[in-house]
């Protein structure tokens, strides 16, 4: 349930997104995606102050994914989706690391089958040690369009929650969950993920690797 202030803010964001996706989606489709994105995030949020800008980012990702699936938006780079249970640790680290190493040669998304209300602070600290800022990242629910848009789907501990579509590469990385773990353990998990990410990048976009 949105407040009057949130509704007004969402209207403004909806107008901006409609202009951004003009000729791709109708204003009604954009508005519905934005409202749905806000409600999905609100279902797990404990603090709602930042939900409107988060909903804008989430809706934009979903609209971009839907446009790619529909052939309305073309891309010459592969898309990778990382999925874990809470999208608060492993999948966020993997997405940030791949985005960092790929230098724009791979499009990266992450999501959770049961998203948490916020990122694991120990994970944020471990990533900051590498100069990667996750302070503005937030857990996002897994939605069908981002799976359909991905070329590679990497799951980490979320079982059968991710839908399977033909023509995609599915990988299951058996990696410990950093939830409730020490910083030292989070570092070990981070480093293990980075090794896997670099191997995946070497397969998808060898020219993106820079030493």
C-alpha positions as CSV (number, residue, x, y, z in Angstrom):
1,X,0.0,0.0,0.0
2,X,1.6,3.3,-1.1
3,X,1.3,6.6,0.7
4,X,0.2,9.8,-1.1
5,X,3.8,11.0,-1.2
6,X,5.0,7.7,-2.6
7,X,2.3,7.7,-5.2
8,X,3.3,11.2,-6.3
9,X,7.0,10.2,-6.5
10,X,6.1,7.1,-8.4
11,X,4.1,9.1,-10.9
12,X,7.1,11.3,-11.6
13,X,9.4,8.3,-12.0
14,X,6.8,6.7,-14.2
15,X,6.8,9.7,-16.5
16,X,10.6,9.7,-16.7
17,X,10.7,5.9,-17.5
18,X,8.0,6.3,-20.1
19,X,10.1,8.9,-21.9
20,X,13.1,6.6,-21.6
21,X,11.2,3.7,-23.1
22,X,9.2,5.6,-25.6
23,X,8.5,3.6,-28.7
24,X,9.4,0.4,-26.8
25,X,6.6,0.2,-24.2
26,X,3.4,2.1,-23.7
27,X,3.2,4.4,-20.7
28,X,0.6,2.1,-19.2
29,X,3.0,-0.9,-19.4
30,X,5.8,1.1,-17.8
31,X,3.6,2.4,-15.0
32,X,2.4,-1.1,-14.3
33,X,6.0,-2.5,-14.2
34,X,7.0,0.3,-11.8
35,X,4.1,-0.2,-9.5
36,X,4.7,-4.0,-9.5
37,X,8.4,-3.5,-8.8
38,X,7.6,-1.2,-5.9
39,X,5.2,-3.7,-4.4
40,X,7.7,-6.6,-4.8
41,X,10.4,-4.6,-3.0
42,X,7.9,-3.4,-0.3
43,X,7.0,-6.9,0.5
44,X,10.4,-7.5,2.1
45,X,11.4,-4.0,3.1
46,X,11.7,-2.9,6.7
47,X,12.7,0.7,5.8
48,X,10.7,2.3,3.0
49,X,12.6,5.6,2.7
50,X,14.5,4.5,-0.4
51,X,12.0,2.3,-2.1
52,X,11.0,4.7,-4.8
53,X,14.5,5.1,-6.3
54,X,15.1,1.4,-5.8
55,X,11.8,0.6,-7.6
56,X,13.0,2.9,-10.4
57,X,16.2,0.9,-10.8
58,X,14.4,-2.4,-10.5
59,X,11.7,-1.5,-13.0
60,X,14.3,-0.2,-15.5
61,X,16.2,-3.5,-15.3
62,X,12.9,-5.5,-15.8
63,X,11.9,-3.3,-18.7
64,X,15.3,-3.6,-20.4
65,X,15.1,-7.4,-19.9
66,X,11.6,-7.5,-21.4
67,X,12.7,-5.4,-24.3
68,X,15.6,-7.7,-25.0
69,X,13.3,-10.8,-24.9
70,X,10.8,-9.1,-27.2
71,X,13.6,-8.2,-29.7
72,X,13.0,-4.5,-29.1
73,X,16.4,-4.0,-27.6
74,X,19.5,-5.6,-29.1
75,X,22.8,-6.1,-27.3
76,X,26.1,-7.4,-28.6
77,X,27.3,-8.5,-25.1
78,X,26.2,-11.6,-23.2
79,X,24.0,-11.3,-20.2
80,X,24.6,-13.1,-16.9
81,X,22.2,-13.5,-14.1
82,X,23.4,-14.6,-10.6
83,X,20.7,-16.0,-8.3
84,X,21.0,-17.0,-4.7
85,X,18.3,-17.2,-2.0
86,X,18.4,-13.8,-0.4
87,X,20.4,-11.8,-3.0
88,X,22.2,-10.3,0.0
89,X,25.6,-12.0,-0.3
90,X,26.9,-14.4,-2.8
91,X,24.9,-13.3,-5.9
92,X,25.7,-9.6,-5.1
93,X,29.4,-10.3,-4.8
94,X,29.4,-12.3,-8.0
95,X,27.6,-9.6,-9.9
96,X,29.9,-6.8,-8.6
97,X,33.0,-8.8,-9.4
98,X,31.9,-9.8,-12.9
99,X,30.9,-6.2,-13.7
100,X,34.2,-5.0,-12.4
101,X,36.3,-7.4,-14.4
102,X,34.2,-7.3,-17.5
103,X,34.7,-3.6,-18.3
104,X,31.4,-3.4,-20.0
105,X,31.8,-6.6,-22.1
106,X,29.2,-8.5,-20.1
107,X,25.8,-7.3,-18.8
108,X,25.3,-8.4,-15.2
109,X,22.2,-8.8,-13.1
110,X,21.4,-10.5,-9.7
111,X,18.3,-11.6,-7.9
112,X,17.1,-13.7,-5.0
113,X,14.4,-16.4,-4.7
114,X,13.6,-15.1,-1.3
115,X,15.1,-11.7,-1.1
116,X,16.2,-10.2,2.2
117,X,15.5,-6.7,3.3
118,X,19.1,-5.5,2.9
119,X,22.6,-6.6,2.0
120,X,24.8,-8.5,4.5
121,X,27.0,-5.8,6.1
122,X,29.9,-8.2,6.3
123,X,29.7,-8.7,2.6
124,X,29.7,-5.0,2.0
125,X,32.8,-4.7,4.1
126,X,34.6,-7.5,2.3
127,X,33.8,-6.0,-1.1
128,X,34.9,-2.6,0.0
129,X,38.4,-4.0,0.7
130,X,38.6,-4.5,-3.1
131,X,37.4,-1.0,-3.8
132,X,33.9,-2.2,-4.8
133,X,31.1,-0.2,-3.2
134,X,27.9,-2.2,-2.6
135,X,26.4,0.6,-0.4
136,X,23.7,1.4,-2.9
137,X,22.9,-2.2,-3.9
138,X,19.7,-3.9,-2.7
139,X,18.2,-7.3,-2.8
140,X,15.8,-7.9,-5.8
141,X,13.2,-10.6,-6.3
142,X,13.7,-13.1,-9.0
143,X,11.4,-12.3,-12.0
144,X,10.8,-14.3,-15.1
145,X,11.8,-11.6,-17.6
146,X,15.4,-11.3,-16.2
147,X,15.8,-15.1,-16.5
148,X,14.5,-15.0,-20.1
149,X,16.9,-12.2,-21.0
150,X,20.0,-13.9,-19.6
151,X,22.4,-16.0,-21.7
152,X,23.9,-17.6,-18.6
153,X,22.1,-18.2,-15.3
154,X,24.3,-19.0,-12.3
155,X,22.6,-20.3,-9.2
156,X,24.0,-20.5,-5.8
157,X,22.1,-22.4,-3.2
158,X,18.6,-21.6,-4.4
159,X,17.6,-25.1,-5.6
160,X,14.9,-25.3,-8.2
161,X,13.6,-21.8,-7.6
162,X,14.9,-20.5,-10.9
163,X,12.8,-21.3,-13.9
164,X,14.5,-23.2,-16.7
165,X,14.2,-22.0,-20.4
166,X,15.7,-23.6,-23.4
167,X,18.7,-22.1,-25.1
168,X,20.4,-20.8,-21.9
169,X,23.5,-22.0,-20.1
170,X,22.8,-22.9,-16.4
171,X,25.5,-23.2,-13.9
172,X,25.2,-24.2,-10.3
173,X,28.0,-22.9,-8.0
174,X,28.3,-24.7,-4.7
175,X,29.5,-21.8,-2.5
176,X,29.0,-21.3,1.2
177,X,26.5,-18.7,2.3
178,X,28.2,-15.7,4.1
179,X,25.1,-15.0,6.2
180,X,26.1,-15.0,9.9
181,X,29.7,-15.6,9.1
182,X,32.8,-13.7,10.1
183,X,34.6,-11.2,7.9
184,X,37.4,-13.7,7.4
185,X,34.9,-16.3,6.1
186,X,33.3,-13.6,3.9
187,X,36.7,-12.9,2.4
188,X,37.3,-16.5,1.6
189,X,33.9,-16.8,-0.1
190,X,34.6,-13.6,-2.0
191,X,37.9,-14.9,-3.2
192,X,36.4,-18.2,-4.3
193,X,33.6,-16.4,-6.2
194,X,36.2,-14.2,-7.9
195,X,38.1,-17.2,-9.2
196,X,34.9,-18.6,-10.7
197,X,33.9,-15.2,-12.1
198,X,37.2,-14.8,-13.9
199,X,36.9,-18.3,-15.3
200,X,33.4,-17.5,-16.6
201,X,34.6,-14.2,-18.0
202,X,37.4,-16.0,-19.9
203,X,34.8,-18.2,-21.5
204,X,32.3,-15.4,-22.4
205,X,34.5,-12.5,-23.2
206,X,38.2,-13.3,-23.2
207,X,39.2,-9.8,-24.4
208,X,37.6,-8.3,-21.3
209,X,40.2,-9.7,-19.0
210,X,42.9,-7.2,-18.0
211,X,45.8,-7.9,-15.7
